[in-house]
Amino acid sequence: MDLEKVGRGCGDWMELAEDRDRCAYEKVSDMEQHMLIGLEHTDVSISELHVMEYIGAAKERGRTIGDIAARFAKTPPSITVAIKKLESRGYVEKLKNSKDGRVVQVTLTREGRRVDAAHRYFHRNMGNELLKHMDDGDRQALVKGLGILIDFFDQTLEKFENKRA
């Protein structure tokens, strides 16, 4: 779409925004896949990478299967299968909770932390590259827009969760 035509109405802006959003999502996914290919001895999928990212954010305390299942809207049995695969490849380990032996904490191994660090580095560089081409006004608009988007996601997710309850 030609940017000169975009100023006419909201529909034109929405069409451009939807196109850019779809394109950005596809490009980030492609770049993540290439980042994974570039890492030596890495055999994880993008979805496994995001599970590892979530586990890694909890540091040493790890996450329970229930935490992970809730975060990704999956059943605990399907997350258990995914965690077993990551464990067999040496990316995660399961540890019994010291306070409650029935609870299992999933944490990243050294290799899992290496892959997670590479993924976080990729996203940090992507953000830095974007920001270096923006002035303060653009950055403020980006932060405001992302805040609005996050609020929309939170409200929409809350509606879905209320329907399920």
TORLOKOL-236874 format. One line per field, with one value per residue: residue number from 0; z, x, y of N, C-alpha, C in turn. Coordinates in steps of 0.001 Angstrom, whole numbers, plus 500000, padded with zeros to 6 digits. Each point is the difference from the previous one (the first is absolute). Layout:
BEGIN
resi = (NUM / ...)
n_c3 = (Z / ...)
n_c1 = (X / ...)
n_c2 = (Y / ...)
ca_c3 = (Z / ...)
ca_c1 = (X / ...)
ca_c2 = (Y / ...)
c_c3 = (Z / ...)
c_c1 = (X / ...)
c_c2 = (Y / ...)
***
This chain:
BEGIN
resi = (0 / 1 / 2 / 3 / 4 / 5 / 6 / 7 / 8 / 9 / 10 / 11 / 12 / 13 / 14 / 15 / 16 / 17 / 18 / 19 / 20 / 21 / 22 / 23 / 24 / 25 / 26 / 27 / 28 / 29 / 30 / 31 / 32 / 33 / 34 / 35 / 36 / 37 / 38 / 39 / 40 / 41 / 42 / 43 / 44 / 45 / 46 / 47 / 48 / 49 / 50 / 51 / 52 / 53 / 54 / 55 / 56 / 57 / 58 / 59 / 60 / 61 / 62 / 63 / 64 / 65 / 66 / 67 / 68 / 69 / 70 / 71 / 72 / 73 / 74 / 75 / 76 / 77 / 78 / 79 / 80 / 81 / 82 / 83 / 84 / 85 / 86 / 87 / 88 / 89 / 90 / 91 / 92 / 93 / 94 / 95 / 96 / 97 / 98 / 99 / 100 / 101 / 102 / 103 / 104 / 105 / 106 / 107 / 108 / 109 / 110 / 111 / 112 / 113 / 114 / 115 / 116 / 117 / 118 / 119 / 120 / 121 / 122 / 123 / 124 / 125 / 126 / 127 / 128 / 129 / 130 / 131 / 132 / 133 / 134 / 135 / 136 / 137 / 138 / 139 / 140 / 141 / 142 / 143 / 144 / 145 / 146 / 147 / 148 / 149 / 150 / 151 / 152 / 153 / 154 / 155 / 156 / 157 / 158 / 159 / 160 / 161 / 162 / 163 / 164)
n_c3 = (500000 / 499256 / 500696 / 498805 / 499719 / 500948 / 499823 / 499056 / 500616 / 501033 / 499063 / 499368 / 501137 / 500208 / 498723 / 500062 / 501129 / 499492 / 498844 / 500645 / 500762 / 498981 / 499260 / 501021 / 500278 / 498704 / 499904 / 501142 / 499610 / 498796 / 500573 / 500829 / 498936 / 499316 / 501078 / 500049 / 498684 / 500294 / 500978 / 500421 / 499549 / 499234 / 500678 / 500209 / 500149 / 499248 / 499950 / 499797 / 499107 / 499668 / 500040 / 499379 / 499194 / 500043 / 499833 / 499049 / 499746 / 500427 / 499237 / 501171 / 500297 / 498716 / 499240 / 500437 / 499798 / 501127 / 500488 / 499464 / 500433 / 501141 / 500000 / 499537 / 500949 / 500615 / 499765 / 501310 / 499550 / 499206 / 501072 / 500691 / 498906 / 499856 / 501305 / 499858 / 498880 / 500599 / 500956 / 499088 / 499536 / 501316 / 499705 / 500592 / 501283 / 500529 / 500942 / 501015 / 500281 / 500598 / 499814 / 498750 / 500425 / 500085 / 500254 / 498674 / 500189 / 498909 / 499828 / 499538 / 499180 / 500111 / 499300 / 500801 / 500995 / 499370 / 499708 / 501243 / 500400 / 499077 / 500437 / 501274 / 499653 / 499300 / 501002 / 500855 / 499152 / 499848 / 501301 / 500243 / 499033 / 500498 / 501256 / 499449 / 499337 / 501299 / 499888 / 500968 / 499093 / 499093 / 500860 / 500332 / 498709 / 499803 / 501064 / 499629 / 498722 / 500443 / 500804 / 498999 / 499213 / 500966 / 500228 / 498676 / 499927 / 501059 / 499475 / 498821 / 500514 / 500740 / 498883 / 499319 / 500989 / 499999 / 498675 / 500239 / 500879)
n_c1 = (500843 / 499602 / 501056 / 500099 / 499499 / 500877 / 500276 / 499356 / 500261 / 499272 / 499127 / 500476 / 499904 / 498785 / 499747 / 500594 / 499351 / 498893 / 500262 / 500334 / 498928 / 499267 / 500482 / 499862 / 498827 / 499722 / 500449 / 499387 / 498930 / 500125 / 500172 / 498993 / 499361 / 500405 / 499587 / 498937 / 499853 / 500247 / 499200 / 501214 / 499781 / 499175 / 499129 / 499700 / 498698 / 499344 / 499015 / 500922 / 500505 / 498739 / 499839 / 501146 / 499584 / 498801 / 500553 / 500792 / 498853 / 499746 / 501073 / 500656 / 498984 / 500169 / 499365 / 498762 / 499670 / 499314 / 501086 / 500782 / 499208 / 499870 / 501299 / 500082 / 499063 / 500805 / 499749 / 499955 / 499188 / 499487 / 499972 / 499498 / 499325 / 499686 / 499754 / 499390 / 499500 / 499716 / 499486 / 499444 / 499803 / 499777 / 498785 / 499271 / 499772 / 499532 / 499623 / 500042 / 498851 / 500894 / 498979 / 499786 / 500339 / 498707 / 500579 / 499979 / 501189 / 499722 / 501281 / 500679 / 500561 / 501267 / 499737 / 498991 / 500818 / 500876 / 499071 / 499540 / 501270 / 500215 / 498893 / 500317 / 501219 / 499420 / 499117 / 501000 / 500735 / 498937 / 499760 / 501290 / 499926 / 498846 / 500397 / 501075 / 498924 / 499735 / 499273 / 500153 / 499470 / 500773 / 501017 / 499608 / 499828 / 501170 / 500549 / 499422 / 500345 / 501186 / 499956 / 499502 / 500928 / 500876 / 499476 / 499978 / 501234 / 500361 / 499319 / 500523 / 501203 / 499776 / 499512 / 501048 / 500806 / 499292 / 500075 / 501285 / 499994)
n_c2 = (498819 / 500985 / 500441 / 500548 / 498812 / 499731 / 501268 / 499350 / 498895 / 499694 / 499694 / 501051 / 500708 / 499481 / 500169 / 501183 / 500307 / 499455 / 500614 / 501113 / 499829 / 499583 / 500974 / 500855 / 499436 / 499968 / 501247 / 500336 / 499312 / 500537 / 501186 / 499690 / 499534 / 501074 / 500697 / 499191 / 500136 / 501283 / 499575 / 499749 / 498799 / 500685 / 499288 / 501283 / 499857 / 500863 / 499122 / 499062 / 500827 / 500246 / 498686 / 499808 / 500970 / 499425 / 498816 / 500473 / 500615 / 498777 / 500002 / 499960 / 500821 / 500262 / 499149 / 499931 / 498752 / 500171 / 500622 / 499077 / 499032 / 500669 / 500227 / 498747 / 500017 / 499155 / 498750 / 499725 / 499031 / 500954 / 500803 / 498987 / 499723 / 501278 / 500020 / 498836 / 500533 / 501170 / 499239 / 499214 / 501233 / 500016 / 500495 / 499059 / 500278 / 498878 / 500860 / 499137 / 500573 / 500788 / 500823 / 499581 / 498808 / 500329 / 501171 / 500059 / 500520 / 500688 / 499746 / 501026 / 499152 / 499739 / 498908 / 499774 / 500354 / 499218 / 499106 / 500051 / 500029 / 499077 / 499428 / 500225 / 499611 / 499041 / 499836 / 500013 / 499304 / 499242 / 500055 / 499764 / 499113 / 499631 / 500018 / 499499 / 499570 / 500131 / 501114 / 500918 / 500802 / 499435 / 500081 / 501238 / 500237 / 499407 / 500579 / 501134 / 499808 / 499609 / 501064 / 500703 / 499480 / 500165 / 501210 / 500155 / 499486 / 500753 / 501027 / 499735 / 499771 / 501076 / 500554 / 499496 / 500397 / 501134 / 499871 / 499629 / 500986)
ca_c3 = (500000 / 499875 / 501202 / 499686 / 499985 / 501300 / 500821 / 499700 / 500943 / 500954 / 499319 / 499356 / 501064 / 500541 / 499015 / 500063 / 501292 / 499968 / 499090 / 500649 / 501139 / 499451 / 499419 / 501095 / 500689 / 499133 / 499924 / 501288 / 500041 / 499087 / 500581 / 501133 / 499447 / 499530 / 501185 / 500528 / 499077 / 500187 / 501261 / 499878 / 500805 / 500501 / 499306 / 500598 / 499146 / 500508 / 501153 / 501119 / 500405 / 500810 / 501288 / 500716 / 500386 / 501156 / 501124 / 500327 / 500669 / 501424 / 500539 / 500701 / 500601 / 498965 / 499817 / 500071 / 498772 / 500011 / 499612 / 498566 / 499291 / 500073 / 499208 / 498571 / 499761 / 499605 / 501113 / 500666 / 499337 / 498782 / 500436 / 500526 / 498836 / 499480 / 500968 / 499907 / 498799 / 500289 / 501004 / 499352 / 499184 / 500889 / 500121 / 501280 / 500979 / 500942 / 501381 / 500987 / 500838 / 501324 / 500996 / 499708 / 499115 / 498920 / 498973 / 499211 / 499383 / 498760 / 499848 / 498854 / 500215 / 499439 / 498558 / 499849 / 500253 / 498841 / 498914 / 500433 / 499939 / 498591 / 499594 / 500607 / 499303 / 498704 / 500186 / 500450 / 498818 / 499128 / 500605 / 499892 / 498588 / 499769 / 500757 / 499537 / 498857 / 500452 / 500909 / 501266 / 499745 / 499456 / 501092 / 500890 / 499294 / 500003 / 501350 / 500221 / 499163 / 500556 / 501221 / 499582 / 499474 / 501136 / 500699 / 499177 / 500166 / 501353 / 500095 / 499162 / 500660 / 501174 / 499518 / 499648 / 501234 / 500683 / 499274 / 500341 / 501421)
ca_c1 = (499157 / 500727 / 499837 / 499323 / 498562 / 499577 / 499415 / 498591 / 499015 / 500412 / 500105 / 501304 / 500992 / 499850 / 500523 / 501452 / 500448 / 499831 / 501017 / 501310 / 500015 / 500148 / 501338 / 500983 / 499931 / 500629 / 501439 / 500601 / 500022 / 501057 / 501299 / 500230 / 500364 / 501374 / 500842 / 500137 / 500842 / 501362 / 500576 / 500533 / 499425 / 498686 / 498937 / 498723 / 499068 / 499653 / 499100 / 500821 / 500820 / 499179 / 499814 / 501273 / 500076 / 499123 / 500650 / 501203 / 499647 / 499820 / 501349 / 500237 / 498799 / 499340 / 498537 / 499335 / 499294 / 498751 / 500316 / 500316 / 498756 / 499122 / 500581 / 499883 / 498632 / 500092 / 499706 / 501220 / 500617 / 500738 / 501226 / 500883 / 500648 / 500972 / 501094 / 500784 / 500841 / 501076 / 500872 / 500799 / 501024 / 500917 / 499716 / 499340 / 500021 / 498891 / 500459 / 498923 / 499922 / 500531 / 498939 / 498906 / 500567 / 499072 / 500112 / 501227 / 500412 / 500753 / 500991 / 500885 / 501358 / 500994 / 499742 / 498743 / 500283 / 500761 / 499049 / 499121 / 500776 / 500121 / 498684 / 499832 / 500938 / 499369 / 498910 / 500574 / 500579 / 498907 / 499457 / 500985 / 500060 / 498800 / 500058 / 501042 / 499480 / 498841 / 500275 / 499282 / 498564 / 499663 / 500129 / 498855 / 498823 / 500117 / 499695 / 498570 / 499271 / 500164 / 499192 / 498606 / 499880 / 500063 / 498723 / 499010 / 500215 / 499592 / 498542 / 499445 / 500287 / 499139 / 498660 / 500037 / 500094 / 498716 / 499063 / 500314 / 499699)
ca_c2 = (501181 / 501261 / 500808 / 501252 / 499748 / 499518 / 501041 / 500279 / 499482 / 498970 / 498709 / 499921 / 499829 / 498653 / 499068 / 500104 / 499462 / 498545 / 499483 / 500135 / 499091 / 498644 / 499930 / 500026 / 498713 / 498997 / 500259 / 499634 / 498530 / 499546 / 500343 / 499097 / 498694 / 500103 / 500102 / 498642 / 499237 / 500474 / 499516 / 498641 / 498918 / 500390 / 499270 / 500369 / 500734 / 501322 / 499859 / 499516 / 501138 / 500899 / 499323 / 500168 / 501406 / 500161 / 499323 / 500758 / 501259 / 499707 / 499742 / 498734 / 499402 / 499221 / 500045 / 498697 / 499602 / 500756 / 501382 / 500026 / 499682 / 501165 / 501090 / 499730 / 499507 / 498591 / 499098 / 499514 / 498847 / 500370 / 500669 / 498945 / 499387 / 500964 / 500117 / 498760 / 500110 / 500959 / 499374 / 498949 / 500662 / 500698 / 501430 / 500256 / 498919 / 500038 / 499862 / 500009 / 501191 / 499672 / 500163 / 499079 / 498987 / 499641 / 501038 / 499928 / 501256 / 499828 / 501069 / 499839 / 499528 / 500930 / 500080 / 500725 / 501424 / 500506 / 500229 / 501090 / 501244 / 500368 / 500484 / 501320 / 500886 / 500261 / 500960 / 501269 / 500644 / 500423 / 501210 / 501079 / 500419 / 500798 / 501251 / 500918 / 500744 / 500783 / 501117 / 499850 / 499987 / 498681 / 499023 / 500189 / 499490 / 498546 / 499521 / 500224 / 499044 / 498657 / 499958 / 499841 / 498636 / 499071 / 500139 / 499308 / 498560 / 499622 / 500053 / 498940 / 498724 / 499923 / 499629 / 498568 / 499226 / 500091 / 499132 / 498601 / 499745)
c_c3 = (500000 / 501216 / 499731 / 500027 / 501397 / 500821 / 499829 / 501054 / 500845 / 499313 / 499327 / 501028 / 500543 / 499045 / 500026 / 501290 / 500023 / 499119 / 500655 / 501176 / 499535 / 499455 / 501096 / 500725 / 499187 / 499955 / 501307 / 500110 / 499107 / 500588 / 501202 / 499497 / 499501 / 501159 / 500588 / 499127 / 500194 / 501292 / 499815 / 500943 / 500614 / 499157 / 500644 / 498978 / 500617 / 501222 / 501214 / 500541 / 500900 / 501357 / 500839 / 500490 / 501264 / 501242 / 500468 / 500733 / 501505 / 500697 / 500712 / 500574 / 498997 / 499943 / 500178 / 498641 / 499896 / 499590 / 498487 / 499185 / 499983 / 499099 / 498505 / 499615 / 499418 / 501202 / 500668 / 499341 / 498729 / 500360 / 500563 / 498869 / 499451 / 500931 / 499969 / 498787 / 500244 / 501017 / 499357 / 499135 / 500829 / 500182 / 501314 / 500936 / 500952 / 501391 / 500930 / 500837 / 501416 / 501095 / 499824 / 498943 / 498868 / 498819 / 499313 / 499363 / 498757 / 499886 / 498757 / 500451 / 499455 / 498500 / 499716 / 500224 / 498833 / 498854 / 500353 / 499919 / 498555 / 499487 / 500572 / 499325 / 498642 / 500139 / 500468 / 498825 / 499049 / 500538 / 499880 / 498578 / 499656 / 500651 / 499477 / 498793 / 500376 / 500848 / 501261 / 499811 / 499460 / 501096 / 500955 / 499369 / 499985 / 501362 / 500295 / 499214 / 500535 / 501292 / 499693 / 499500 / 501132 / 500808 / 499247 / 500169 / 501370 / 500132 / 499203 / 500637 / 501234 / 499590 / 499655 / 501254 / 500762 / 499326 / 500370 / 501411 / 500276)
c_c1 = (500881 / 499725 / 499283 / 498484 / 499461 / 499268 / 498513 / 499031 / 500534 / 500179 / 501346 / 501101 / 499946 / 500565 / 501526 / 500531 / 499910 / 501061 / 501376 / 500135 / 500247 / 501414 / 501068 / 500020 / 500705 / 501515 / 500701 / 500085 / 501098 / 501384 / 500324 / 500435 / 501450 / 500983 / 500232 / 500921 / 501462 / 500656 / 500490 / 499270 / 498650 / 498929 / 498653 / 499150 / 499745 / 499091 / 500756 / 500879 / 499209 / 499659 / 501268 / 500162 / 499172 / 500620 / 501211 / 499719 / 499832 / 501334 / 500050 / 498747 / 499203 / 498500 / 499446 / 499365 / 498693 / 500201 / 500170 / 498736 / 499068 / 500502 / 499755 / 498634 / 500013 / 499629 / 501304 / 500603 / 500784 / 501287 / 500976 / 500754 / 501080 / 501212 / 500868 / 500921 / 501164 / 500986 / 500902 / 501117 / 500920 / 499763 / 499324 / 500239 / 498828 / 500553 / 498798 / 500099 / 500419 / 498923 / 498862 / 500490 / 499097 / 500128 / 501360 / 500251 / 500819 / 500940 / 500840 / 501344 / 500973 / 499770 / 498704 / 500184 / 500768 / 499049 / 499070 / 500731 / 500151 / 498681 / 499742 / 500904 / 499424 / 498918 / 500527 / 500598 / 498926 / 499392 / 500935 / 500086 / 498801 / 500137 / 501047 / 499561 / 498828 / 500471 / 499150 / 498488 / 499532 / 500044 / 498821 / 498724 / 500014 / 499617 / 498512 / 499178 / 500104 / 499202 / 498530 / 499763 / 499997 / 498710 / 498884 / 500131 / 499513 / 498477 / 499353 / 500232 / 499123 / 498576 / 499955 / 500012 / 498694 / 498953 / 500215 / 499574 / 498545)
c_c2 = (501234 / 500868 / 501316 / 499838 / 499701 / 501039 / 500209 / 499496 / 498877 / 498642 / 499826 / 499781 / 498581 / 498967 / 499991 / 499377 / 498477 / 499353 / 500027 / 499050 / 498572 / 499804 / 499946 / 498662 / 498909 / 500183 / 499617 / 498480 / 499437 / 500265 / 499121 / 498629 / 500019 / 500113 / 498619 / 499150 / 500378 / 499547 / 498572 / 499052 / 500382 / 499331 / 500282 / 500752 / 501373 / 499866 / 499455 / 501126 / 500942 / 499374 / 500162 / 501439 / 500241 / 499353 / 500814 / 501292 / 499800 / 499704 / 498651 / 499353 / 499183 / 500219 / 498596 / 499697 / 500791 / 501453 / 500097 / 499743 / 501208 / 501121 / 499809 / 499419 / 498587 / 499137 / 499572 / 498755 / 500370 / 500744 / 498981 / 499319 / 500930 / 500119 / 498738 / 500028 / 500948 / 499423 / 498947 / 500584 / 500887 / 501490 / 500371 / 498826 / 500190 / 499710 / 500004 / 501264 / 499625 / 500094 / 499006 / 499016 / 499572 / 500952 / 499883 / 501364 / 499672 / 501199 / 499728 / 499438 / 501058 / 500186 / 500749 / 501497 / 500620 / 500351 / 501164 / 501340 / 500478 / 500585 / 501395 / 501029 / 500415 / 501073 / 501362 / 500755 / 500508 / 501300 / 501185 / 500535 / 500878 / 501377 / 500973 / 500834 / 500906 / 501174 / 499806 / 499945 / 498657 / 498936 / 500104 / 499463 / 498464 / 499434 / 500159 / 498973 / 498581 / 499845 / 499796 / 498578 / 498974 / 500065 / 499280 / 498487 / 499537 / 499950 / 498865 / 498637 / 499814 / 499595 / 498520 / 499144 / 500020 / 499121 / 498543 / 499653 / 499755)
***
